[in-house]
Amino acid sequence: MTKEEITQEYDFSWRQAGYYSDAAIYLGLVNRERENRISTYKLTEKGINLFKLSIFDRKFQLIQLILTHEVFNKTLKLYFKQGYVSNKKDIIEIMSDSNLYNIKSGKTYERRSSTVLGWIKWIISLVEE
């Protein structure tokens, strides 16, 4: 699918389509291919297998995929240690200690810390169900 098709199919804004497709690439569920300056997105084998699972198992698998990434893993461990969700400052510290690539400014750390926080809150909400 192209980003435009994703936007229309799932009723996402252009920005949401970019966010979710980038997140799926990050987790290894989607590959982006470019031809004539147009990007298309295709499920990887891992993505195809994920969608064969029940919704419960799919969420569990997504949690596992997220936690293979050091920043998310350390942030969730900090949550269990502290008993509450970390603030962005703590997450940015974890991110800077984790030698992340392609971060060139404090604003990028700030934006990405919001993503980490959102995903961790989502994981915790599922555990609490």
N, C-alpha and C positions, 0 to 999 in steps of 0.2 A: 504494500500500500504506500501511497505517497502521503506526505504530511497533510495535504488538503483532504485526501480521502479519510484519513484518521480523524481530522477535525469534523468532517461531515458525519461519518459513521457513528462516532461516539459522542457527538454534540459537545465537543471540546472547543475551547478557544484555540487560536493558533499557538499561543504560548503554552497552554496545557498540553497540546499535542506534542510540542517539542520537549516539554518536561517529561512526559510519560514515555516517549520513545527513547529519550536519552537514559532514563532510569532503566528501561528494559535492556538497552545495550549494556549499561554498567553491570547489570546482573547476569549478562550472558544469554538473555532470552531472545534477543533480536539482533540481526545484523543490518547495517545500513550500507546500501550500494548506491553509487552515484553514476549516472549516465547522462550526458548532455546537461550538466548542472542541475539535474533533478535527482533528489534523493528518494529512494524507495526503501521500505523496511520490510524485512522478512523474518519470520520466526526461525530460530535455530532449532536444532534437534532437541535441545534442552527445553526450549519454549513450547515446542509441539508436545513433548511429553508432559509438561506442566499442565497443559489444558486438557489432557486426557484424565487427569485426577479429579476426584470429588472436590467440592469447594473447600471442605475442611482440610483435606490433604494438600490442596493447592496452597492454602494459606500457610500451612506448616512448612511446605517446601520453600515458599517465598521467604519465610523467617530464616530458614537455614541458609538460603542464598545471601540474604542481607548480612547475616552474622559471620559469613566467611570473610567479610571486609573488616579489617582491624579497627577502624574508627567506630563502627556500629557495635562491634563486639565489646570493645573497651567501655563504650558509653553505657551499654546495657549492664555490664558488670559493675560499673560505678553506681548505677541505679540500685542494684541489689545490695550493694555495700552500704549506700547512704539511706536507702528506703524512700527516696524521692527522685524525681527526674532532674537531671543536671540543668544548669542554665547554659546559655550560649557561650559564656566565658569559659566554663569548664570544657565544653565540647571543642571550642577553638583551640584550647591547650592540648587536648587529645589529638586533634587534627594536626597541629604543628609538630607534635612529638612523633607522629606516624609517617612523616616524610611523604606527604601526598604530592603527586605530580600535578603540574599545570595550574598551580595556584600562584598568582603573581601579585595579589593585593589583599589588604585586610578586608575589603568589601566582599571579595570572593569567599574568604573564610566565613564572614558573617552570613552570606547567602547560603553557603553549603551547610553551615551549622544549623540553619533553620530546617533544612532537609533532614539532617541527621536527627534532630529533635522530633520532627514530625513522624519519621519512620519508627523511632524508638517508642513514641507515644502510641503509635498504631500497634506495635508488637505487644506492649503492655496491656492495651485495651483487649486484645485477643486472649491474652493469658488470663485476664480478670473475668472473661465471659464464662 
